[in-house]
Amino acid sequence: MASFDAIAALIPALRGRFGAGASIDDAQSVIVGLDDAELVTTFGETAELGVLIEQLQAIEAGVLHARSTWRAGHEGLAQRLGHRSAASLVQALGGMSKAEASRQVRVGEALLDEGPDPAEEPESSAAVDPGSEDSADPRPAGVEGSTAVPPGPDPVLPWFEPLRAALRAGRLTSAQFDAIRRGLGEPPSGAEEAWWTAAGQLVEEASRRTVEELLAHARCVRDLLDPVGAEERCRARYERRAFRTWLDQEGTRRGSMVFDDEGGAFFDTIFAAALRPRRGGPRFVDADEQEAAADLTADACSNDQLAYDLLLDIVRAGVLTDAPAVFGTRQAGLRIVQTIDATGAFGRIAVTEDGLTVVSAAVAERRLCEAGAVTVAVDSCGNPLDVGREERLFTPKQRIGLAVRDGGCRWPGCDRPASYCEAHHIDEWHRDHGRTDIDRGILLCRFHHGELHHGGWRITRDGKDDFILRGPDGATTILARRLPLRYLWGDVDPPPKRFRPAA
């Protein structure tokens, strides 16, 4: 087994700091003694080394899987060693969770995949596997050992070759690779080019999105590209909806619920509205709400206990519930964003304002009948119209416009949904005579809004160009919108083809 000095030799910031045969205690002493800048640099370099090790493990897992398929029976490698599958063997060898081992095997399979089998029939849109994808060339120019990936699908290469190139070039971790591939799913016949393009754009998103966001965004993009398949998947999940209760061996009643898309999104809004102060939601302006939020934050109950109490309160009160008594001044509700083109035709699918969960047009139509609609006129990039400098604070309708455009906190790497965000004036009201216009506002979560005002950061924007985050050190970052919203408004470059399977 390699000693820590051998490992440190591979990490520039630690090279030469460890003695021969260094132990974990020696390594800890050295790392504890690093200053802040050295610590951040060391962690980054160690993470790069970890990506390379992940790649080797993925390839090894893929080969283990190839030698342990069901066709090999008891003669398979994993089976000869007493394991049911390659994933079970990888789990035992790596000391990892079952989910991690399964992911390693999936990534390894993809890396070893030589391309589509011409003898196999392509799957239809109705049979979408939530586990693959496509993309434009994600390899940066000049990466050692890499070869250029063609700008479009190659019939010789598997359609997910660009993702593999990004993984090999170190631009994706195995977790990011797997999230994008599972989220986009298998492309319907004839849609490889759109999937190829989408995966390339998701590769570019990977540096500023969490793995969970990448998975959610990939699923949303898949549904926007394939609205017919999205409707079929929504119907399938609706058919699987279920609720049951049972008594366990100790006599405790337990419950289990399987949500359809609309029901799940609706429950999320209910609990988010009630528990927002506990989860870092926006500050309250109203004095009574501030007091109620403080009491909720100080409550000794866990969030799960509070959610349980809330659910029972709603069930008891039913349709006669006094909303402020349960939720505070903000009424819980499910908002759905649906496009309407110049002819007045509604889009085939819609997305929830929080979380960007795709729902069918039928769900949007039903919600329209039940709750009405707010029309937000936007340009081709999703920028809502200005409202003007009429009030100090953004109005409720303006906040809807911001949510439609931003989809949540715009700070890099933050996944807070729109309902957890505050509207920030990029031009200060007093100092810059800032306008309370949507064009000059941006959604930020409570933490990042405070960081902006107190940490020396600033956000600027030239007209309707991208918002730019400027750090205390002068570094700039483009605050790119969430990729599903770019697809929704059609401003992706190049524009993807919407897939419509033949009847």
C-alpha positions as CSV (number, residue, x, y, z in Angstrom):
1,M,0.0,0.0,0.0
2,A,1.4,3.5,-0.9
3,S,2.5,5.7,2.0
4,F,1.3,9.3,2.4
5,D,4.7,10.6,1.2
6,A,4.2,8.7,-2.1
7,I,0.7,10.2,-2.5
8,A,2.0,13.7,-1.5
9,A,4.6,13.5,-4.3
10,L,1.7,13.6,-6.8
11,I,0.2,16.8,-5.3
12,P,2.3,19.9,-6.1
13,A,1.4,21.8,-3.0
14,L,2.3,18.9,-0.7
15,R,5.3,17.6,-2.5
16,G,8.4,17.4,-0.2
17,R,6.4,18.2,3.0
18,F,6.1,14.6,4.2
19,G,8.9,12.4,5.4
20,A,9.5,8.8,4.2
21,G,6.8,6.4,5.3
22,A,4.5,9.3,6.5
23,S,1.4,8.2,8.4
24,I,-2.1,9.7,8.6
25,D,-1.0,11.5,11.7
26,D,2.0,13.1,9.9
27,A,-0.3,14.1,7.0
28,Q,-2.8,15.6,9.4
29,S,-0.1,17.7,11.1
30,V,1.2,19.1,7.8
31,I,-2.3,19.9,6.6
32,V,-3.4,21.6,9.8
33,G,-0.3,23.8,9.5
34,L,-1.3,25.1,6.1
35,D,-2.5,28.7,5.7
36,D,-5.9,29.4,4.1
37,A,-4.6,29.9,0.6
38,E,-2.4,26.8,0.8
39,L,-5.3,24.7,2.1
40,V,-7.6,25.7,-0.7
41,T,-4.9,25.1,-3.3
42,T,-4.1,21.7,-1.8
43,F,-7.7,20.6,-1.7
44,G,-8.1,21.6,-5.4
45,E,-5.0,19.6,-6.4
46,T,-6.1,16.6,-4.3
47,A,-9.5,16.7,-6.0
48,E,-7.9,16.7,-9.4
49,L,-6.0,13.6,-8.4
50,G,-9.2,12.1,-7.1
51,V,-10.8,12.6,-10.5
52,L,-8.0,10.6,-12.1
53,I,-8.4,7.8,-9.6
54,E,-12.2,7.9,-10.2
55,Q,-11.6,7.4,-13.9
56,L,-9.4,4.4,-13.3
57,Q,-11.9,2.9,-10.9
58,A,-14.7,3.5,-13.4
59,I,-12.8,1.7,-16.2
60,E,-12.0,-1.2,-13.8
61,A,-15.6,-1.4,-12.8
62,G,-16.7,-1.5,-16.4
63,V,-14.2,-4.3,-17.2
64,L,-15.4,-6.2,-14.0
65,H,-19.0,-5.8,-15.3
66,A,-18.0,-7.1,-18.8
67,R,-16.5,-10.2,-17.2
68,S,-19.4,-10.8,-14.9
69,T,-22.5,-10.5,-17.1
70,W,-25.5,-12.9,-16.7
71,R,-24.5,-14.6,-19.9
72,A,-21.3,-15.9,-18.1
73,G,-23.4,-17.6,-15.5
74,H,-21.4,-19.0,-12.6
75,E,-18.2,-18.6,-14.6
76,G,-18.4,-14.8,-14.4
77,L,-15.6,-13.1,-12.5
78,A,-17.8,-11.6,-9.8
79,Q,-19.8,-14.9,-9.5
80,R,-16.6,-17.0,-9.0
81,L,-15.7,-14.7,-6.2
82,G,-19.1,-15.2,-4.5
83,H,-20.9,-12.1,-5.7
84,R,-24.2,-11.8,-7.5
85,S,-23.0,-9.0,-9.8
86,A,-20.1,-6.7,-10.6
87,A,-21.7,-3.9,-8.6
88,S,-21.7,-6.2,-5.5
89,L,-18.0,-7.0,-6.1
90,V,-17.1,-3.3,-6.6
91,Q,-19.0,-2.4,-3.4
92,A,-17.0,-5.0,-1.5
93,L,-13.6,-4.1,-3.0
94,G,-14.1,-0.3,-2.7
95,G,-15.8,-0.3,0.7
96,M,-18.5,2.0,-0.8
97,S,-22.2,2.2,-0.8
98,K,-24.4,0.2,-3.1
99,A,-25.4,3.4,-4.9
100,E,-21.8,4.4,-5.4
101,A,-20.8,1.0,-6.7
102,S,-23.7,0.9,-9.1
103,R,-22.7,4.4,-10.4
104,Q,-19.1,3.2,-11.0
105,V,-20.4,0.3,-13.0
106,R,-22.7,2.4,-15.1
107,V,-19.9,4.9,-15.8
108,G,-17.5,2.1,-16.6
109,E,-20.0,0.5,-19.0
110,A,-20.4,3.9,-20.8
111,L,-16.6,4.4,-21.1
112,L,-16.2,0.9,-22.7
113,D,-19.2,1.2,-24.9
114,E,-18.1,1.0,-28.5
115,G,-21.2,2.4,-30.0
116,P,-24.7,1.5,-31.1
117,D,-25.4,-2.1,-32.3
118,P,-26.8,-1.8,-35.8
119,A,-28.8,-5.0,-35.2
120,E,-30.7,-3.5,-32.3
121,E,-34.0,-1.6,-32.9
122,P,-33.9,2.0,-31.5
123,E,-36.2,2.6,-28.5
124,S,-39.3,4.7,-29.1
125,S,-40.1,7.8,-27.1
126,A,-42.5,5.9,-25.0
127,A,-39.7,3.6,-23.6
128,V,-37.2,6.2,-22.4
129,D,-34.5,4.9,-20.1
130,P,-33.5,7.5,-17.5
131,G,-29.8,6.9,-18.1
132,S,-28.0,8.4,-21.0
133,E,-27.3,11.4,-23.0
134,D,-25.5,13.3,-25.8
135,S,-23.4,16.4,-26.3
136,A,-21.2,18.7,-28.3
137,D,-17.4,18.4,-28.0
138,P,-16.7,19.0,-24.3
139,R,-12.9,18.6,-24.5
140,P,-10.8,21.8,-24.3
141,A,-8.3,22.3,-27.0
142,G,-4.8,21.1,-26.2
143,V,-5.7,18.5,-23.6
144,E,-2.9,16.0,-23.6
145,G,-4.0,12.6,-24.9
146,S,-7.3,13.7,-26.1
147,T,-8.6,13.6,-29.6
148,A,-11.1,16.0,-31.1
149,V,-14.8,15.0,-30.9
150,P,-16.8,15.8,-34.0
151,P,-19.2,18.7,-33.7
152,G,-22.2,16.4,-34.2
153,P,-23.1,12.8,-33.8
154,D,-20.9,10.3,-35.5
155,P,-22.6,7.0,-36.6
156,V,-19.4,5.2,-35.7
157,L,-19.2,6.6,-32.1
158,P,-21.9,6.2,-29.4
159,W,-24.1,9.2,-29.2
160,F,-22.7,10.0,-25.7
161,E,-19.1,10.1,-26.8
162,P,-18.9,13.9,-25.9
163,L,-19.7,13.1,-22.3
164,R,-17.0,10.4,-22.3
165,A,-14.5,12.9,-23.7
166,A,-15.4,15.4,-21.0
167,L,-14.8,12.7,-18.3
168,R,-11.5,11.6,-19.8
169,A,-10.4,15.2,-20.0
170,G,-11.2,15.8,-16.4
171,R,-14.0,18.3,-17.0
172,L,-16.6,15.9,-15.5
173,T,-16.4,13.7,-12.4
174,S,-18.0,10.3,-12.6
175,A,-20.9,11.6,-10.4
176,Q,-21.5,14.5,-12.9
177,F,-21.2,12.2,-15.9
178,D,-23.7,9.7,-14.4
179,A,-26.2,12.5,-13.4
180,I,-26.3,14.0,-16.9
181,R,-26.5,10.6,-18.6
182,R,-29.3,9.3,-16.4
183,G,-31.1,12.6,-16.5
184,L,-31.1,12.9,-20.3
185,G,-32.1,9.3,-20.8
186,E,-31.9,7.4,-24.1
187,P,-32.7,9.5,-27.1
188,P,-35.7,8.6,-29.2
189,S,-34.8,7.4,-32.8
190,G,-33.7,10.4,-34.8
191,A,-33.1,12.7,-31.9
192,E,-29.4,11.9,-31.4
193,E,-28.3,15.4,-32.6
194,A,-30.5,17.2,-30.1
195,W,-29.2,15.0,-27.3
196,W,-25.6,15.5,-28.4
197,T,-26.1,19.3,-28.3
198,A,-27.9,19.1,-24.9
199,A,-25.2,17.1,-23.2
200,G,-22.5,19.4,-24.4
201,Q,-24.4,22.3,-22.9
202,L,-24.8,20.4,-19.6
203,V,-21.1,19.7,-19.6
204,E,-20.6,23.5,-19.6
205,E,-23.1,23.8,-16.8
206,A,-21.2,21.3,-14.6
207,S,-18.7,23.7,-13.3
208,R,-21.4,25.9,-11.7
209,R,-24.1,23.4,-10.8
210,T,-24.4,20.8,-8.1
211,V,-24.7,17.1,-9.1
212,E,-28.3,17.2,-8.0
213,E,-29.0,20.3,-10.1
214,L,-27.3,18.6,-13.1
215,L,-29.6,15.6,-12.8
216,A,-32.7,17.8,-12.5
217,H,-31.7,20.0,-15.3
218,A,-30.9,17.1,-17.6
219,R,-34.3,15.6,-16.9
220,C,-36.0,18.9,-17.6
221,V,-34.1,19.4,-20.8
222,R,-35.0,15.9,-21.9
223,D,-38.7,16.6,-21.4
224,L,-38.5,20.0,-23.2
225,L,-36.8,18.3,-26.2
226,D,-39.3,15.4,-26.2
227,P,-42.7,16.7,-25.0
228,V,-44.5,13.7,-26.3
229,G,-42.3,11.4,-24.3
230,A,-42.6,13.7,-21.3
231,E,-46.4,13.5,-21.4
232,E,-46.1,9.7,-21.5
233,R,-43.7,9.6,-18.5
234,C,-46.0,12.0,-16.6
235,R,-48.9,9.7,-17.2
236,A,-46.9,6.7,-16.1
237,R,-45.9,8.4,-12.8
238,Y,-49.5,9.4,-12.3
239,E,-50.6,5.8,-12.6
240,R,-48.0,4.8,-10.0
241,R,-49.4,7.3,-7.4
242,A,-50.2,5.6,-4.1
243,F,-50.6,6.1,-0.4
244,R,-50.7,3.4,2.3
245,T,-50.3,3.0,6.0
246,W,-49.3,0.0,8.2
247,L,-48.4,-0.9,11.7
248,D,-44.8,-2.0,12.3
249,Q,-43.8,-4.7,14.8
250,E,-43.8,-2.2,17.7
251,G,-47.3,-1.0,16.9
252,T,-46.2,2.3,15.4
253,R,-48.3,3.4,12.4
254,R,-46.2,4.3,9.4
255,G,-47.0,5.6,6.0
256,S,-45.6,5.6,2.5
257,M,-46.6,7.8,-0.4
258,V,-45.7,7.8,-4.1
259,F,-46.4,11.1,-5.7
260,D,-47.3,12.0,-9.2
261,D,-45.6,15.1,-10.6
262,E,-48.3,17.7,-9.7
263,G,-49.0,16.2,-6.3
264,G,-45.3,16.1,-5.4
265,A,-44.7,19.7,-6.5
266,F,-47.8,20.8,-4.6
267,F,-46.6,19.2,-1.4
268,D,-43.2,20.8,-1.8
269,T,-44.8,24.2,-1.9
270,I,-46.8,23.6,1.2
271,F,-43.9,22.5,3.3
272,A,-41.6,25.2,1.8
273,A,-44.1,27.9,2.7
274,A,-44.4,26.8,6.3
275,L,-40.8,25.9,7.0
276,R,-39.0,28.6,4.9
277,P,-37.7,30.5,8.0
278,R,-36.1,27.2,9.2
279,R,-34.5,26.5,5.8
280,G,-33.0,29.9,5.2
281,G,-35.8,31.6,3.3
282,P,-36.2,35.3,2.6
283,R,-36.3,37.8,5.5
284,F,-39.7,39.1,6.5
285,V,-40.5,42.8,6.4
286,D,-43.7,42.6,8.5
287,A,-43.0,42.8,12.2
288,D,-45.5,40.1,13.1
289,E,-44.0,37.8,10.5
290,Q,-40.5,38.5,11.9
291,E,-41.7,37.4,15.3
292,A,-43.4,34.3,14.0
293,A,-40.3,33.4,12.0
294,A,-38.1,33.8,15.1
295,D,-40.4,31.6,17.1
296,L,-40.4,28.9,14.4
297,T,-36.6,29.0,14.1
298,A,-36.3,28.6,17.9
299,D,-38.7,25.7,18.0
300,A,-37.0,22.6,19.5
301,C,-38.9,20.3,17.1
302,S,-37.1,18.9,14.0
303,N,-38.1,19.9,10.5
304,D,-39.6,16.4,10.0
305,Q,-41.7,16.8,13.2
306,L,-42.9,20.2,12.1
307,A,-43.8,18.9,8.7
308,Y,-45.8,16.1,10.3
309,D,-47.7,18.5,12.5
310,L,-48.4,20.7,9.5
311,L,-49.7,17.8,7.5
312,L,-52.1,16.8,10.3
313,D,-53.2,20.5,10.7
314,I,-54.1,20.7,7.0
315,V,-55.9,17.4,7.0
316,R,-57.9,18.4,10.1
317,A,-58.8,21.8,8.7
318,G,-59.4,20.7,5.2
319,V,-60.7,23.2,2.7
320,L,-61.8,25.6,5.4
321,T,-58.3,26.2,6.7
322,D,-57.4,29.8,7.5
323,A,-54.3,30.2,5.4
324,P,-52.5,32.8,7.6
325,A,-53.0,30.6,10.6
326,V,-51.1,27.8,9.1
327,F,-48.7,29.3,6.6
328,G,-48.2,32.9,7.8
329,T,-48.8,35.8,5.5
330,R,-47.5,33.9,2.4
331,Q,-50.2,31.6,0.9
332,A,-48.8,28.3,-0.2
333,G,-49.5,27.5,-3.8
334,L,-48.2,25.8,-6.9
335,R,-47.1,28.1,-9.7
336,I,-46.6,26.7,-13.2
337,V,-44.8,28.4,-16.1
338,Q,-46.1,27.6,-19.5
339,T,-45.2,29.2,-22.8
340,I,-47.7,30.8,-25.2
341,D,-46.4,31.7,-28.7
342,A,-47.4,34.7,-30.8
343,T,-50.4,32.8,-32.2
344,G,-51.8,32.1,-28.7
345,A,-51.0,28.4,-28.8
346,F,-49.9,26.9,-25.5
347,G,-46.8,24.8,-25.1
348,R,-47.0,21.0,-25.0
349,I,-45.5,20.9,-21.5
350,A,-44.9,23.4,-18.6
351,V,-42.5,23.6,-15.6
352,T,-43.0,24.5,-12.0
353,E,-41.7,27.8,-10.8
354,D,-39.8,26.2,-8.0
355,G,-37.6,23.3,-8.9
356,L,-38.3,23.4,-12.7
357,T,-40.2,20.2,-12.5
358,V,-41.8,19.3,-15.9
359,V,-45.6,18.8,-15.9
360,S,-48.0,18.0,-18.8
361,A,-50.1,20.6,-20.5
362,A,-53.2,18.9,-19.0
363,V,-51.9,19.7,-15.5
364,A,-51.3,23.3,-16.5
365,E,-54.7,23.7,-18.0
366,R,-56.4,22.3,-14.9
367,R,-54.4,24.7,-12.6
368,L,-55.4,27.5,-14.9
369,C,-59.1,26.7,-14.4
370,E,-58.6,26.4,-10.6
371,A,-56.3,29.4,-9.9
372,G,-56.2,31.7,-12.9
373,A,-53.0,33.0,-14.5
374,V,-50.6,35.9,-14.6
375,T,-49.4,36.8,-18.1
376,V,-45.7,37.7,-18.3
377,A,-44.6,38.9,-21.7
378,V,-40.9,38.0,-22.4
379,D,-38.4,38.2,-25.3
380,S,-36.7,35.2,-26.9
381,C,-34.3,35.0,-24.0
382,G,-37.0,35.0,-21.3
383,N,-36.4,38.6,-20.2
384,P,-39.7,40.0,-18.8
385,L,-40.8,43.6,-19.6
386,D,-39.9,46.5,-17.4
387,V,-42.3,47.8,-14.8
388,G,-40.6,51.0,-13.8
389,R,-39.4,52.8,-10.7
390,E,-42.8,53.1,-9.0
391,E,-42.1,51.4,-5.7
392,R,-39.1,50.8,-3.4
393,L,-39.7,47.1,-3.4
394,F,-40.4,44.7,-6.2
395,T,-44.1,44.0,-6.5
396,P,-45.6,40.5,-6.3
397,K,-46.1,40.5,-10.1
398,Q,-42.5,41.6,-10.7
399,R,-41.3,38.8,-8.4
400,I,-43.2,36.4,-10.6
401,G,-41.4,37.8,-13.6
402,L,-38.0,37.4,-11.9
403,A,-38.9,33.8,-11.0
404,V,-39.9,33.1,-14.6
405,R,-36.6,34.5,-15.8
406,D,-34.2,33.3,-13.1
407,G,-35.7,30.1,-11.8
408,G,-34.0,30.5,-8.4
409,C,-30.8,32.0,-6.9
410,R,-28.4,33.1,-9.6
411,W,-25.3,32.8,-7.5
412,P,-22.9,30.1,-8.9
413,G,-23.5,26.7,-7.4
414,C,-26.6,27.7,-5.5
415,D,-29.7,25.5,-5.9
416,R,-32.2,27.5,-3.8
417,P,-35.6,27.8,-5.6
418,A,-37.3,31.0,-6.4
419,S,-39.6,31.0,-3.4
420,Y,-36.5,31.0,-1.1
421,C,-35.0,34.0,-2.8
422,E,-35.0,37.8,-2.4
423,A,-35.1,40.4,-5.2
424,H,-31.8,42.3,-5.3
425,H,-31.4,45.7,-7.0
426,I,-28.2,45.6,-8.9
427,D,-28.4,49.4,-8.9
428,E,-28.8,50.6,-5.3
429,W,-32.0,52.5,-4.8
430,H,-30.5,55.5,-3.0
431,R,-26.9,55.5,-4.1
432,D,-27.4,54.8,-7.8
433,H,-31.0,56.0,-8.2
434,G,-31.7,52.5,-9.2
435,R,-35.0,51.5,-10.9
436,T,-37.2,48.8,-9.5
437,D,-37.3,47.2,-13.0
438,I,-37.0,43.5,-13.6
439,D,-34.1,44.2,-15.9
440,R,-32.2,45.7,-13.0
441,G,-33.2,43.0,-10.4
442,I,-32.0,39.5,-9.8
443,L,-33.0,36.7,-7.5
444,L,-30.6,35.7,-4.7
445,C,-31.1,33.5,-1.7
446,R,-30.9,35.0,1.7
447,F,-27.3,33.9,2.4
448,H,-25.9,35.0,-1.0
449,H,-27.9,38.3,-0.8
450,G,-26.2,39.0,2.5
451,E,-22.8,37.9,1.1
452,L,-23.3,40.4,-1.7
453,H,-24.0,43.3,0.5
454,H,-21.4,42.6,3.2
455,G,-18.6,40.7,1.4
456,G,-17.5,43.3,-1.1
457,W,-19.3,41.6,-4.1
458,R,-21.3,43.4,-6.8
459,I,-23.5,42.4,-9.7
460,T,-23.6,44.5,-12.9
461,R,-25.4,44.2,-16.2
462,D,-25.1,46.0,-19.5
463,G,-28.7,46.4,-20.8
464,K,-30.1,43.0,-21.2
465,D,-26.8,41.2,-21.5
466,D,-25.7,38.6,-18.9
467,F,-25.5,39.5,-15.3
468,I,-21.8,39.7,-14.1
469,L,-20.7,38.8,-10.6
470,R,-17.7,40.9,-9.6
471,G,-15.7,39.6,-6.6
472,P,-13.8,41.6,-4.0
473,D,-10.5,40.5,-5.8
474,G,-11.8,41.8,-9.1
475,A,-12.6,38.4,-10.6
476,T,-15.7,38.2,-12.7
477,T,-18.2,35.4,-13.3
478,I,-21.1,35.3,-15.7
479,L,-24.3,34.4,-13.9
480,A,-25.7,32.1,-16.5
481,R,-29.4,31.2,-16.3
482,R,-30.4,27.6,-15.7
483,L,-30.2,25.6,-18.8
484,P,-33.8,24.3,-18.8
485,L,-35.1,28.0,-18.9
486,R,-32.8,28.7,-21.8
487,Y,-34.4,25.7,-23.6
488,L,-37.8,26.9,-22.6
489,W,-37.3,30.4,-24.2
490,G,-35.3,29.0,-27.1
491,D,-32.1,31.1,-26.6
492,V,-29.7,28.2,-26.5
493,D,-26.9,28.2,-29.2
494,P,-27.2,26.3,-31.4
495,P,-31.0,25.9,-31.0
496,P,-32.0,22.3,-30.4
497,K,-34.5,20.5,-32.5
498,R,-37.7,19.6,-30.8
499,F,-38.4,16.0,-31.3
500,R,-41.8,14.8,-32.6
501,P,-42.0,11.0,-33.1
502,A,-44.0,9.7,-36.0
503,A,-47.5,8.4,-35.2
